[in-house]
Amino acid sequence: MLRERHQVFRTILIGCDAACILAAQVGAYLIRFEFMPHTARNPSYDTHAVPLVLLPLMVFALFRAGLYQPRRDQRFVREAGVILRAVTLGALLVVLGYYLLKKRFFTGEGFPEDLSRAQFAIFAGLAFIILLVWRFSFRSALQALRKRGWNLRHVAIIGTGRLGQVVYHTLSRNTWTGIKPAYFISHGEQVTTPTLCGLPVLGGLNRIDDILREHEVSGVFVALPQRKAVELPRLLSHLDRHAIDVRVVPDVTPKYAPIAMTTSDLDGMPILTLRQSPLMGWAAVSKRIIDVAGAMAALVVFLPLMAVIALLVRLSGPGPVIFRQPRASLGGRQFMIFKFRTMHHVAQEQQTLTDEGRGEDAWTSPGDPRITRIGRILRRTSLDELPQLFNVLLGEMSLVGPRPERPELVAKFREDWRGYILRQHVKAGMTGWAQVNGLRGRTSLKKRLQYDLFYIRNWSLGFDLRILWLTLLRGFVHPNAQ
């Protein structure tokens, strides 16, 4: 029944996706030749539209992207990214197919002599937008049906410990998935409590086959505690006898341990990745491009102001204009951070010598006599950090990321605070999610760590741009800056 229902949904999706692509083709032709200036007079639709014979390549790209596989646990934001990649691949296939067919098979009439680049760009853009709107509408309709009790998939949760209850509450919060827990199966040999979270508890594991035959479900979530992990192979062998979906939730959910768990396959070997920098491949390249472009643009804007600040710092007393100090960034690599000097020169040297191992006590306090008058203004407005734009250009820092700490403090904090070292999976930044939320200066280290790890787990270019925008709005001046 479930397989037949999925086939119905997949047929609907394929048919409507194809209609969306066809609508994008017609729309691109109309926009290009009816609403935009063109040289051809009354161009024929038959000879100027994207060839119909190539449109199935777009549907093929959607297939390859996995858009017709059941993904009840996938959020729409991720589906939108998959659609974008699929449309990009499909557009490339259409271009390639057009030129191959035109050159080898179609040299006469009935085939466009030259595909308008503007028309094709409009086609790709319209295909993405129309597919996005259609898929969002379809998902919204399914969610409405599921709220009324339709199109639900009932599952059993194997495990009555902490992890099993986490699975229950997670599924209950995310009703959009249409996955509804039906009952628990005790991970022990005996049932110690008749109900849990308002659901019946059946069991134990020695009755797993009888339970699944007597109480039909479409799938199970295996949520065994760590001490029961040794029983997982035997349990999976029992589950292989039943035509149900099986999902295993590993008991590795401490507050700070995983950055973003992912599963992959290497030559048939399954791999569960707990920790991996989010900045891999094109993500790292695109972030670097934004860093360089943003730093150069900021230098153009702030260079005159930096010259004035340098003069004021020089007049504030003896000592260098730029203060340098070792800090730790990506992978624990050390670099010399640049800042405008804000303390009296001797005091600055003394602080550097005495701060080692002092942790949070190493930060300055309100009214610190070591800070110069101009230094107080620079710290309050964060203008003392403008020279770090050169650190960004050198590739030592990023515009956005966790603030860099001194190596000796990193060594201390990594022992005192679980998960602190995960901050070094990305480059240190001039501004960050913690800073735009007011966590600067003498504020809770634990809270800052939570915000930094949230940034790392949820990193995206859009998130970076949001932080930069918030920095412009409220990040320069803050009462906690000292």
N, C-alpha and C positions, 0 to 999 in steps of 0.2 A: 504493500500500500504506500509506504513512504517513498520507495523508489519510483512508483508510478506518479505520485504527486510531484516529485522533483522533475520528472520528465515533462510533465505538463508545464511547470513553471519555466523550465529551460526552453521549451518550444515557444512560450509567450515571449520570453526575453529575446531569443534569436529573431523572431519575426518583428518585434517592435524595434530592436536595434537596427535591423536592416531597413525598416521604414525611416528611422531617424537619419541613417546615412543617405538614403535616397532624398529625403527632405533637405539635407545639407547640400547635396549636389544641385538640386533645383534652386535652392536659395542662393548658392554661390553664383550660378548662371544669371539669375535675375539681378542680384546686386551688382555684378560686374558689368553686365551689358544693358541694364535698364536704368540704373541709378548712378553709375560712374561713367565718366567720359571715355570714349573708345574710338578707334580709327575705323573699324569695320562698320559698314552700313547694314542695319537690320540683320545681325549675325544669326545664323540658323542654330537652334538648340541642338539639333542632331550632330552638327559638326563643331560645336564650341563647348559643349558640356563635358564634364569628366566622363570618359567612356563607361557605360553601364557594365561592360564585361569585366572591368577592373574593380568594381565595388565589392564583390565577394572577398577581395583581399583584406578589406577593412574588417569584415566579420571574422575572417581567419585570424587577424591580429587580436581581436577580442577573445577568441578561443584560446590563443596562445598565452594571453595574459591571465587566464584563469577566471574570467568573468562569468563563466557558466558553471562553475563549481559551487556547491553549497557552502556559504561562508556566513553562518548566522552570528558568529562571534567577531565579525569584521565591522569596524565603524565606517561611517560614510566618508570621512576624511581620507582614510586609507583607500577606499574604493575609488574616490576621485583621483587619487594619484595613479592608481592602476589604469583607470580610463585614459588619463593623459598619456601614459607610456604606450598604451595600446593604440591610441589615435596617432601618436608620433610614428610608431612602427608601421601602422597601416598606411599612413601618408607616404612614407618612404617606399613601401612596397608598390603603391599605386604609381608613383613617379617612375620607379624602376620598370614596372610592368608596362607602363605607357611607352617608354622609349624602346624597350625590347620588342614589343608587339609592332610598333610603328615601323621599326627598321627591318624586321624579319618577315612580317606577315601582311602588314597593311601599308601599301605604298600608293594606293589610289584613293578613290572617293569613299565616303562613309566613315572616315576616321579623322579626328582633328589633326590638322597639319601642324599646329603649334599650340600647346596648352598654355593658356595665360597664367603667368606666375601669380599675378594678383588674384585671379579667380581661384587658383588652387590653394593659396594661403587662406582665402575666405572660406573655402570648402573645409579645410582642416579645422579652422577655428569654429565654424558653425557645427561641424560634426562633434567636436568636444562639448560645446555648450548644450546642444540639443540632447546628446547622450546623457550629459550630467543632469539636466532637468528631468529627463524621462526616468533615469535610474532613481533620482531622489523622490520623484512622485510615486514610483513603484514601491520603494522602500517605505514611504510614509503610509501608503495604502495598506501594506502588510502590517505595519505597526498598529494601525487602527483596527485591523481585523484581529490581531493578537490580543489587543486589550479587551476585545469582546469574546475572547476564548477560542478564536479560530486560528488555524495554522500554527498550533503549538506542538512542540516536541517534548514529551515527558521523558525525564531521565532519572536514573537512580544514582545516588552518591554513595560510593563504597568507602567507608571510613567515618567514624563518629567522633574523632578527636578534633583538635583545634582546626586542622587543615580542612576537614570535612565541613565544619561550620563556616569557615571562610568561603568555601565554594558555594554553599547555600546562600549566604548573604550577598555574595557577588552576583550570582545569577538572579536573585530576587531584586537587586537594585537595577540591573540592566535588562528590564523587561522587553526592550526593543529586539533582543535576540530571539524571542519566542521560545526559549528553552526554559522549561518549568520543572523544578525538582518534584518528584512524585513520592519518594521515600528514601530512607537511609538503609544501608546494609552494614551491619556492625563488622568492624575489622577483627573482632575477637571471635572465639568459638561459641560464646554465649552472649545473649542480649542482656545488658545490665539495666537498660532503661527503655520503656515501651515507646516513648516519643522523644523527639529532639527537634527543636525549632518549629514545633507544631506539626511535624511529619512523623509517620510511623517508622519505627526502627525494626528491621527484619534481620534475621541472621541465624547463625554467624556465617563466616566465610565457608565453612564446610557444607553449607546448604545453598551455595551460590547458584548452582544449576537449577535446583528446584524453585528458588525464588524468582529467577528470571523467566522460567516457564510459566509460573503461576501468576506473576504480576508483570505483564508485558510493558516494556518501555522501548523507546527508539535508540537509547544510548545510555552509557554510564560514564561518570566522572570518578576515576580512581584517585582517592585522596588519602593514601595510607600514611601514617606517621613514620618517621625515620626508623624507629625500632622494628617496624613491620616490613621494611623495604625488601628484606630477604625473601618474603613471600610473594613478591610481585611476579616473578616468572611463572610460578604455579598458578597464580590467579589469572594471568593473561592466557595461559593454556586452556583454562576453563572458559574464559570469555570467547575464545576462538570457536567454540561450539555454537555460538549464538549470533544471529544476523543483526547485530547492533553496532552502533558507533561506539568507539572506545577512546576516551581522552584521559591521559594521565597528568595529574597535577603534582609536580615534584615538591617535596617538602623543603624548598630552598627559598623561603620568602622572608628572611630577616630584613629589618627596616632598611639597612644600608648596603646589603651585599650585592644584589644584581643591579646592573645599570639598565639593561633591557634584554631579557631572555629571548633568544631566538633559536629555532631549530633549523638544521640544514642536513644535507646528505653529501657524503664524500665517497664515491665509488661504492654505494650501498651501505656505508657505515653511517648510522645516525649520530648526529652531534648536537648536544645541547650547549649553547653558548651563554654563559652567565655574564661575562664581562667583556666588552669590546668597545673601543672608542666609537662614538657615533660618526666621527669625521673620517670616513673611509672613501676612497675613490673620488667620484665627482663631487661628493659632499665637501670634502676637504678642498678640492680645487675651487669650487664656487665660493666657499667661505673665504679663501685666500684672495680671490678676485675682489670681493666686497671689501676686505680689509685694506688692500692696496688702494683701491679707488676711493674708499672713504677716508683713509689717512691722508692721501694727497689732496683731496678736496678740503679737508679740515685744515691742512697746513696752509693752503691758499687763503682761507678765510682768517685763520688765527695768527698767521706769521707776523703781521704788524703788531698785534697785541702781545705776542711773545717777545718781540724786540723791546717793547716798552717795559714788560715785566722783567726782562733780563737787566735792563738799565736800573730799575728800582731795586732789584735784589743786589746789584753791584753797589749801589749807594747805601744799602742798609747795613753794611759792615764788611770787614775783610772776609775772604773766603771765596771759593768757586761759586759761579752762578748756578751750575748744574750739580746736583747731588747725585752720586752714583752709589748703588748698594746691590749686593748679590741677591737674587730672588730665584725661586724655582718655578718652572713652567711645565710644558708637556713632557711626560715621561720622567719628571724629576730633573731635567736638564737645567743647569744654572745659567743665568745671564745677568748682566748689569743693567738695572732699571734706571731710567733717567727721570729726575724730578727737579723742579726749581728749588733751590735751597730755601728753607723756611725757618731755620734755626741759626743762632749764632754759631760761627764755625767751630769753636772749641766744644760747645755743647753738643753739636751734631756728632763730632768724633767721639765724645764721651758716651753718648747714647749708643752708638754703634758697638762700642767695646763692652758695655754693661748690659745690653739687652739680651744676650744669649741665654736661653733657657728660662726666661721670665714669662713666656706665654702671653696671656692677655694683659698682664701688668706692664708689658713693654710698650704699650701704646701711650700716647700723650694724653694728658688730662686737661679739662678746661682751665684756662688761666695759666698754663705752663709757662714759667718765666724764661725758658730756653727759646721760645718762639719769638721771632722778630715781629714788629708791627705789620710790615708788609706780608710776612709769612702767615700771620693770623688770617689776613684777608684771603690770601691764596688758598689756604687750607679750607676755609669756610666755603669758598666758591669752587673748589677742586681745580682751580687754574694751575696749581703747582704740578698737576699731572699732564699738562699739555705736551711736555717733551717726550712722553711715552708714545706719541705718534711716530717718532723715529724708531722706537722699539717695534712697533707694528710693521713699519716698512722693512725693517731688518728681518722680519719673520720670527722674532722672539716672543711677541705677544699678538693677541687678536684685539679687535675693537670690543668684542663681547666675550666674556668668559669669567670664571672665578678670579677674584683678585689674587695676585701673586703674593706669597709669603716668603720670608727669609728661610733659607735651608735649615737653620737650626730650629726654627719654630715648626717647620714641617716634620722634622724628626721627632719632636716632642708631641705634636698633635696626632701624628699617625699612631702613636702608642696610647694616647689618652682618649681618642675619639674614633670609634669604629666607623670605617667607611671614609675617613678623611682623605686617604690616599687616592680615592677614586676621582678626586678633583683633578688629578694629573692625567686623566684620560683625554683632556682637551687643553688647548693653550690657555694660559692666563690672559685675562682681558682688562681693558681700561675701565669698563663698566660691566655690570652683570645684573642678574635677576635679583640677587640679594640687595645690591646697592639701590636699585630703583624702587625697592620696597622699604627703604629707610634703614637697612642694616649696614651701618657704617660706623667707623670709630669704635668706641667702647660699647658695643652691643653684643648680644648673646652669640657666642661662637657656635653653639649647637644649632641655633636658628639659622645662622648664615650657612652652615653646612647643609641643612635641610633644603634651603633655597638653591644652593649650588648643585646639589644632586638632582633636584627637580629639573633644573635647567639641562643637565647632562642627559637625563632620561628622556626628556621631551624636546631635545634640540631639533631645530629646523631653521632654514633661512628666514622664514616668516617670523619665528620667535626672536631671532637676532634683530630683525628690523623693528619689531615691536619694542624691544629693550632699548634700541638706539633712539627711537621716537620718544619713549618715556624718559630717557636721559635728557633729551633736549627740553622736555616739558618740566621735569622736576628733579633731575638727577644732579645738576650742577651745585645747587645750594640746598643744604639740608642741615637741620639743627644738630644732628649727630656728628657732622664733619668737624674734625678738630685739627 
